[in-house]
């Protein structure tokens, strides 16, 4: 299952940093609707990544 982490870690990192970059742009533009959307998707990305990590750990056991 370590191979799964090696495969998913860069993908997760790219998606996370891209969303943070978009959030920073929305904050600089002071666009409240866009900022809320990016915060929502950032939270969803973190929740899904945590769930995938948890499921992979359970598959190892």
Secondary structure as the mmCIF struct_conf table of DSSP 4:
data_model
#
loop_
_struct_conf.conf_type_id
_struct_conf.id
_struct_conf.beg_label_comp_id
_struct_conf.beg_label_asym_id
_struct_conf.beg_label_seq_id
_struct_conf.end_label_comp_id
_struct_conf.end_label_asym_id
_struct_conf.end_label_seq_id
HELX_RH_AL_P HELX_RH_AL_P1 UNK A 2 UNK A 29
TURN_TY1_P TURN_TY1_P1 UNK A 30 UNK A 30
HELX_RH_AL_P HELX_RH_AL_P2 UNK A 32 UNK A 60
#
